[in-house]
Amino acid sequence: MSILKVTRLGHPVLRKRTEVISVKQLKTSAMQKFIDDMVETMKEYDGVGLAADQVFTSKQVTVLEVADNPRYPNKGKVPLTVLVNPQIAPLSAEMEEDWEGCLSIPDLRGLVPRYKAIRVHALDRHGKRLDFIAKNFHARVIQHEVDHLNGKVYLDRMRDFTTLTFLQEFARHWMGK
């Protein structure tokens, strides 16, 4: 497995809608290795999610996992999940603002509104259909990653840029509030 280079804000690949992956393409050894590399890269950088375009690949695949992450202490655990060609829909209009960061926008955090609960339809890494409900932080992570697959970043969702802060200032002034 390999650690992949992470795309930073400003590279055009982050602003394009990614391409759907066929089941045949998904089952290739190259795509399976790429997914493994995405997982390793996400963990190397203490991410809780990573979309393919964040590693310069315009394909509809994202990986996520929340387990004792130093960037997101006190968040509920989410098992390692691979979502291919994900489609999401809110379960209600109820939204919540919470802090988000992004490996492609290093050293910054901001308050972002997201739906509290969503239904997710996708394929797993082997082409099996997934249909589940995600709530709270789990739903937030999925929405963040699906935004990437659609050419958006969390800054596009922020309502108030006065909350945009460097991580060091976040730790000093905002953490726990």
Backbone as CSV, one residue per row, in Angstrom:
resi,resn,N_x,N_y,N_z,CA_x,CA_y,CA_z,C_x,C_y,C_z
1,MET,0.845,-1.192,0.000,0.000,0.000,0.000,0.878,1.238,0.000
2,SER,0.288,2.338,-0.428,1.040,3.580,-0.568,0.270,4.744,0.027
3,ILE,1.034,5.723,0.499,0.453,6.993,0.910,0.385,7.857,-0.349
4,LEU,-0.805,8.365,-0.651,-1.011,9.166,-1.849,-0.867,10.658,-1.534
5,LYS,-0.507,11.433,-2.520,-0.423,12.881,-2.367,-1.844,13.441,-2.308
6,VAL,-2.084,14.362,-1.363,-3.411,14.941,-1.179,-3.531,16.236,-1.986
7,THR,-4.610,16.327,-2.743,-4.928,17.508,-3.537,-5.268,18.665,-2.614
8,ARG,-4.764,19.845,-2.918,-5.082,21.027,-2.122,-6.034,21.939,-2.882
9,LEU,-6.805,22.702,-2.109,-7.766,23.643,-2.677,-7.074,24.524,-3.712
10,GLY,-7.688,24.656,-4.854,-7.133,25.414,-5.958,-6.868,24.527,-7.159
11,HIS,-6.626,23.227,-6.919,-6.433,22.307,-8.038,-7.805,22.031,-8.667
12,PRO,-7.909,22.121,-9.998,-9.211,21.961,-10.667,-9.922,20.641,-10.396
13,VAL,-9.210,19.563,-10.092,-9.869,18.275,-9.864,-10.857,18.354,-8.697
14,LEU,-10.614,19.243,-7.732,-11.523,19.361,-6.580,-12.845,20.034,-6.928
15,ARG,-12.917,20.676,-8.082,-14.121,21.424,-8.439,-14.914,20.773,-9.569
16,LYS,-14.544,19.549,-9.940,-15.267,18.820,-10.990,-16.097,17.702,-10.364
17,ARG,-17.242,17.420,-10.966,-18.027,16.249,-10.562,-17.252,15.014,-11.000
18,THR,-17.124,14.066,-10.104,-16.351,12.858,-10.379,-17.150,11.870,-11.228
19,GLU,-16.449,10.910,-11.808,-17.043,9.941,-12.722,-17.558,8.703,-11.984
20,VAL,-18.709,8.215,-12.411,-19.296,6.984,-11.877,-18.362,5.815,-12.198
21,ILE,-18.285,4.856,-11.293,-17.443,3.679,-11.460,-18.337,2.477,-11.765
22,SER,-18.015,1.746,-12.798,-18.767,0.528,-13.117,-18.355,-0.582,-12.154
23,VAL,-19.220,-1.567,-11.979,-18.888,-2.706,-11.119,-17.670,-3.434,-11.677
24,LYS,-17.588,-3.549,-12.986,-16.437,-4.202,-13.607,-15.142,-3.465,-13.258
25,GLN,-15.161,-2.150,-13.376,-13.982,-1.347,-13.039,-13.664,-1.451,-11.555
26,LEU,-14.698,-1.448,-10.726,-14.520,-1.520,-9.278,-13.795,-2.796,-8.863
27,LYS,-14.083,-3.890,-9.555,-13.524,-5.190,-9.166,-12.105,-5.440,-9.677
28,THR,-11.527,-4.478,-10.395,-10.155,-4.677,-10.882,-9.163,-4.586,-9.725
29,SER,-8.036,-5.249,-9.875,-7.007,-5.192,-8.836,-6.474,-3.770,-8.680
30,ALA,-6.419,-3.013,-9.777,-5.935,-1.622,-9.697,-6.863,-0.773,-8.831
31,MET,-8.186,-0.918,-9.000,-9.134,-0.130,-8.194,-9.114,-0.588,-6.741
32,GLN,-8.986,-1.870,-6.497,-8.926,-2.366,-5.122,-7.668,-1.853,-4.420
33,LYS,-6.547,-1.826,-5.132,-5.313,-1.275,-4.566,-5.485,0.213,-4.297
34,PHE,-6.118,0.933,-5.229,-6.367,2.355,-5.044,-7.196,2.599,-3.783
35,ILE,-8.230,1.803,-3.560,-9.053,1.946,-2.356,-8.206,1.688,-1.114
36,ASP,-7.383,0.657,-1.133,-6.484,0.396,0.001,-5.550,1.584,0.246
37,ASP,-5.035,2.148,-0.830,-4.153,3.312,-0.708,-4.904,4.518,-0.145
38,MET,-6.165,4.683,-0.533,-6.976,5.775,0.020,-7.144,5.610,1.526
39,VAL,-7.438,4.393,1.960,-7.609,4.130,3.397,-6.306,4.443,4.132
40,GLU,-5.199,3.974,3.613,-3.906,4.222,4.259,-3.596,5.722,4.307
41,THR,-3.908,6.431,3.241,-3.670,7.879,3.182,-4.541,8.601,4.200
42,MET,-5.823,8.251,4.270,-6.732,8.866,5.236,-6.203,8.686,6.656
43,LYS,-5.771,7.494,6.976,-5.268,7.214,8.324,-3.947,7.935,8.592
44,GLU,-3.082,8.000,7.603,-1.784,8.671,7.757,-1.957,10.137,8.151
45,TYR,-2.989,10.787,7.595,-3.210,12.207,7.849,-4.298,12.473,8.883
46,ASP,-4.660,11.443,9.655,-5.674,11.563,10.704,-7.005,12.086,10.172
47,GLY,-7.349,11.701,8.944,-8.638,12.070,8.395,-9.715,11.112,8.853
48,VAL,-10.964,11.558,8.749,-12.102,10.682,9.037,-12.822,10.314,7.742
49,GLY,-12.371,10.901,6.642,-12.917,10.595,5.329,-11.964,11.082,4.268
50,LEU,-12.067,10.478,3.094,-11.240,10.889,1.965,-11.974,10.515,0.685
51,ALA,-12.106,11.482,-0.210,-12.728,11.244,-1.509,-11.630,11.098,-2.560
52,ALA,-11.927,10.350,-3.613,-10.923,10.054,-4.635,-10.340,11.311,-5.268
53,ASP,-11.166,12.341,-5.463,-10.624,13.555,-6.083,-9.631,14.271,-5.170
54,GLN,-9.653,13.942,-3.885,-8.673,14.517,-2.962,-7.288,13.902,-3.142
55,VAL,-7.217,12.843,-3.929,-5.925,12.237,-4.275,-5.799,12.167,-5.802
56,PHE,-6.303,13.227,-6.452,-6.127,13.459,-7.884,-6.795,12.434,-8.793
57,THR,-7.858,11.780,-8.332,-8.546,10.774,-9.140,-10.031,11.108,-9.190
58,SER,-10.523,11.442,-10.360,-11.900,11.895,-10.513,-12.859,10.714,-10.670
59,LYS,-13.004,9.947,-9.601,-13.904,8.782,-9.569,-14.801,8.890,-8.344
60,GLN,-15.999,8.311,-8.424,-16.947,8.378,-7.317,-16.685,7.281,-6.293
61,VAL,-15.643,7.495,-5.516,-15.335,6.583,-4.413,-14.831,7.410,-3.238
62,THR,-15.291,7.046,-2.059,-14.856,7.700,-0.833,-14.693,6.651,0.254
63,VAL,-13.797,6.922,1.174,-13.585,6.043,2.320,-13.790,6.873,3.575
64,LEU,-14.261,6.235,4.646,-14.429,6.944,5.911,-14.284,5.989,7.074
65,GLU,-13.831,6.550,8.181,-13.715,5.806,9.433,-13.480,6.812,10.547
66,VAL,-14.185,6.621,11.649,-13.962,7.443,12.836,-13.666,6.493,13.978
67,ALA,-12.428,6.554,14.453,-12.009,5.677,15.551,-10.862,6.357,16.302
68,ASP,-11.151,6.947,17.450,-10.122,7.586,18.279,-9.255,8.536,17.463
69,ASN,-9.889,9.432,16.726,-9.165,10.355,15.862,-8.776,11.602,16.640
70,PRO,-7.483,11.965,16.649,-7.054,13.144,17.410,-7.618,14.453,16.871
71,ARG,-8.002,14.489,15.594,-8.593,15.705,15.034,-10.052,15.861,15.439
72,TYR,-10.694,14.764,15.808,-12.111,14.796,16.167,-12.353,13.992,17.431
73,PRO,-11.804,14.452,18.570,-12.041,13.728,19.816,-13.522,13.815,20.197
74,ASN,-13.991,12.860,20.915,-15.366,12.842,21.428,-16.437,12.666,20.353
75,LYS,-16.070,12.200,19.182,-17.069,11.919,18.146,-17.337,10.424,18.140
76,GLY,-18.557,10.058,17.814,-18.935,8.652,17.792,-18.146,7.872,16.753
77,LYS,-17.919,6.620,17.038,-17.156,5.761,16.135,-17.982,5.415,14.898
78,VAL,-17.285,5.332,13.778,-17.873,4.904,12.509,-16.933,3.849,11.948
79,PRO,-17.437,2.670,11.623,-16.551,1.628,11.089,-15.998,2.018,9.727
80,LEU,-14.874,1.423,9.371,-14.290,1.660,8.063,-15.324,1.319,6.991
81,THR,-15.596,2.290,6.124,-16.628,2.145,5.100,-16.095,2.671,3.780
82,VAL,-16.375,1.950,2.711,-16.076,2.398,1.354,-17.415,2.624,0.665
83,LEU,-17.593,3.820,0.116,-18.818,4.150,-0.614,-18.453,4.441,-2.067
84,VAL,-19.073,3.701,-2.975,-18.850,3.871,-4.408,-20.153,4.368,-5.020
85,ASN,-20.075,5.408,-5.836,-21.242,6.016,-6.484,-22.346,6.350,-5.471
86,PRO,-21.991,7.013,-4.362,-23.001,7.261,-3.326,-24.054,8.273,-3.746
87,GLN,-25.264,8.023,-3.287,-26.396,8.940,-3.424,-26.944,9.143,-2.021
88,ILE,-27.187,10.399,-1.644,-27.703,10.668,-0.303,-28.957,11.517,-0.383
89,ALA,-29.802,11.374,0.640,-31.021,12.170,0.743,-31.289,12.454,2.213
90,PRO,-31.609,13.711,2.549,-31.921,14.020,3.943,-33.204,13.337,4.380
91,LEU,-33.257,12.940,5.649,-34.472,12.314,6.180,-35.456,13.354,6.697
92,SER,-34.965,14.557,6.978,-35.818,15.672,7.388,-35.057,16.959,7.077
93,ALA,-35.696,18.073,7.331,-35.059,19.370,7.087,-34.161,19.788,8.251
94,GLU,-34.130,18.971,9.313,-33.356,19.337,10.502,-31.856,19.342,10.206
95,MET,-31.245,20.498,10.512,-29.809,20.662,10.271,-29.121,21.067,11.573
96,GLU,-27.805,20.913,11.561,-26.994,21.269,12.729,-25.673,21.851,12.225
97,GLU,-25.214,22.909,12.883,-23.895,23.451,12.562,-22.865,22.809,13.466
98,ASP,-21.736,22.435,12.892,-20.626,21.893,13.671,-19.344,22.199,12.908
99,TRP,-18.228,22.016,13.590,-16.923,22.315,13.021,-16.499,21.252,12.024
100,GLU,-15.922,21.712,10.922,-15.349,20.806,9.931,-13.983,21.311,9.512
101,GLY,-13.158,20.356,9.147,-11.872,20.636,8.532,-11.770,19.750,7.305
102,CYS,-10.653,19.851,6.602,-10.505,19.078,5.368,-9.032,18.896,5.066
103,LEU,-8.660,17.692,4.679,-7.267,17.424,4.327,-6.818,18.242,3.115
104,SER,-7.754,18.647,2.264,-7.420,19.460,1.092,-7.383,20.953,1.402
105,ILE,-7.807,21.320,2.597,-7.759,22.711,3.056,-7.078,22.668,4.425
106,PRO,-5.776,22.397,4.439,-5.089,22.123,5.704,-5.079,23.310,6.663
107,ASP,-5.100,22.944,7.950,-4.914,23.894,9.049,-6.067,24.858,9.273
108,LEU,-7.241,24.621,8.676,-8.395,25.486,8.884,-9.592,24.680,9.359
109,ARG,-10.482,25.353,10.086,-11.777,24.791,10.498,-12.827,25.874,10.379
110,GLY,-14.080,25.451,10.187,-15.190,26.392,10.145,-16.480,25.692,10.504
111,LEU,-17.473,26.488,10.926,-18.785,25.939,11.248,-19.578,25.741,9.959
112,VAL,-20.111,24.523,9.803,-20.799,24.139,8.568,-22.150,23.519,8.924
113,PRO,-23.237,23.993,8.308,-24.532,23.346,8.521,-24.641,22.070,7.688
114,ARG,-25.161,21.026,8.306,-25.385,19.745,7.607,-26.689,19.132,8.120
115,TYR,-27.281,18.281,7.292,-28.453,17.533,7.737,-28.046,16.580,8.853
116,LYS,-28.922,16.438,9.846,-28.613,15.571,10.991,-28.754,14.094,10.655
117,ALA,-29.612,13.764,9.680,-29.832,12.360,9.329,-30.045,12.246,7.822
118,ILE,-29.384,11.243,7.228,-29.491,11.031,5.782,-29.651,9.548,5.482
119,ARG,-30.253,9.266,4.339,-30.291,7.908,3.802,-29.203,7.828,2.748
120,VAL,-28.463,6.722,2.780,-27.333,6.535,1.874,-27.579,5.303,1.005
121,HIS,-27.428,5.477,-0.295,-27.436,4.382,-1.266,-26.075,4.415,-1.950
122,ALA,-25.403,3.291,-2.004,-24.078,3.217,-2.621,-23.749,1.754,-2.882
123,LEU,-22.572,1.557,-3.455,-21.988,0.224,-3.555,-20.825,0.167,-2.575
124,ASP,-20.546,-1.032,-2.046,-19.336,-1.182,-1.243,-18.179,-1.480,-2.191
125,ARG,-17.015,-1.733,-1.656,-15.834,-1.920,-2.506,-15.901,-3.163,-3.384
126,HIS,-16.825,-4.088,-3.087,-16.973,-5.318,-3.866,-18.180,-5.269,-4.808
127,GLY,-18.867,-4.135,-4.852,-20.014,-3.982,-5.734,-21.343,-4.347,-5.107
128,LYS,-21.340,-4.661,-3.807,-22.583,-4.991,-3.105,-23.335,-3.691,-2.784
129,ARG,-24.661,-3.746,-2.981,-25.484,-2.562,-2.714,-25.572,-2.291,-1.210
130,LEU,-25.431,-1.015,-0.869,-25.593,-0.553,0.511,-26.795,0.374,0.563
131,ASP,-27.578,0.272,1.622,-28.715,1.151,1.867,-28.811,1.280,3.380
132,PHE,-28.460,2.466,3.912,-28.481,2.639,5.366,-28.763,4.088,5.724
133,ILE,-29.044,4.294,6.990,-29.275,5.633,7.536,-28.069,6.018,8.372
134,ALA,-27.592,7.236,8.165,-26.491,7.775,8.964,-27.006,9.002,9.704
135,LYS,-26.570,9.140,10.948,-27.013,10.263,11.784,-25.814,10.979,12.382
136,ASN,-26.049,12.240,12.729,-25.095,13.064,13.470,-23.740,13.135,12.768
137,PHE,-22.635,12.852,13.477,-21.310,13.020,12.894,-21.090,12.077,11.713
138,HIS,-21.635,10.877,11.789,-21.545,9.928,10.682,-22.162,10.548,9.424
139,ALA,-23.353,11.135,9.572,-24.020,11.788,8.443,-23.197,12.977,7.948
140,ARG,-22.606,13.721,8.850,-21.779,14.879,8.489,-20.591,14.454,7.631
141,VAL,-19.903,13.411,8.051,-18.725,12.953,7.307,-19.130,12.517,5.896
142,ILE,-20.219,11.776,5.789,-20.663,11.318,4.466,-21.033,12.514,3.595
143,GLN,-21.769,13.479,4.142,-22.140,14.654,3.354,-20.907,15.426,2.890
144,HIS,-19.911,15.550,3.757,-18.664,16.232,3.407,-17.981,15.529,2.231
145,GLU,-17.901,14.200,2.305,-17.217,13.446,1.246,-18.026,13.432,-0.058
146,VAL,-19.337,13.320,0.032,-20.171,13.360,-1.179,-20.077,14.740,-1.827
147,ASP,-19.983,15.793,-1.021,-19.749,17.120,-1.586,-18.481,17.114,-2.438
148,HIS,-17.403,16.514,-1.931,-16.168,16.438,-2.724,-16.434,15.775,-4.077
149,LEU,-17.177,14.685,-4.064,-17.451,13.955,-5.308,-18.265,14.796,-6.288
150,ASN,-18.943,15.819,-5.757,-19.746,16.720,-6.586,-19.055,18.063,-6.838
151,GLY,-17.766,18.147,-6.529,-17.008,19.358,-6.816,-17.166,20.478,-5.811
152,LYS,-17.596,20.144,-4.593,-17.776,21.159,-3.547,-16.836,20.891,-2.379
153,VAL,-16.536,21.953,-1.631,-15.772,21.831,-0.392,-16.583,22.472,0.729
154,TYR,-16.203,22.207,1.974,-17.015,22.690,3.094,-17.152,24.199,3.113
155,LEU,-16.186,24.920,2.582,-16.284,26.382,2.533,-17.521,26.829,1.761
156,ASP,-17.918,26.063,0.766,-19.100,26.388,-0.041,-20.389,26.310,0.783
157,ARG,-20.375,25.586,1.877,-21.569,25.400,2.714,-21.621,26.356,3.910
158,MET,-20.501,26.999,4.226,-20.458,27.866,5.405,-21.398,29.057,5.237
159,ARG,-22.097,29.405,6.318,-22.996,30.564,6.310,-22.292,31.816,6.823
160,ASP,-21.273,31.617,7.658,-20.631,32.742,8.345,-19.120,32.517,8.371
161,PHE,-18.407,33.293,7.584,-16.958,33.110,7.498,-16.208,33.676,8.700
162,THR,-16.908,34.311,9.634,-16.211,34.766,10.840,-15.805,33.586,11.719
163,THR,-16.357,32.403,11.454,-15.955,31.215,12.221,-14.767,30.494,11.587
164,LEU,-14.359,30.883,10.383,-13.206,30.246,9.740,-11.959,30.573,10.554
165,THR,-11.262,29.521,10.983,-10.154,29.721,11.908,-9.039,28.718,11.645
166,PHE,-7.818,29.146,11.920,-6.695,28.217,11.864,-6.809,27.245,13.027
167,LEU,-6.307,26.036,12.862,-6.417,25.002,13.898,-5.840,25.455,15.234
168,GLN,-4.719,26.137,15.208,-4.103,26.585,16.461,-5.035,27.557,17.199
169,GLU,-5.677,28.457,16.475,-6.620,29.394,17.094,-7.908,28.672,17.501
170,PHE,-8.316,27.682,16.731,-9.471,26.861,17.090,-9.239,26.220,18.452
171,ALA,-8.048,25.634,18.635,-7.712,24.985,19.908,-7.708,25.987,21.055
172,ARG,-7.253,27.176,20.804,-7.173,28.203,21.866,-8.522,28.812,22.218
173,HIS,-9.345,29.067,21.206,-10.521,29.915,21.426,-11.881,29.255,21.195
174,TRP,-11.942,28.182,20.435,-13.227,27.634,20.045,-13.488,26.221,20.537
175,MET,-12.448,25.427,20.725,-12.630,24.009,21.072,-13.473,23.886,22.333
176,GLY,-14.475,23.055,22.252,-15.347,22.816,23.411,-16.471,23.788,23.568
177,LYS,-16.590,24.772,22.664,-17.687,25.754,22.765,-18.817,25.366,21.850
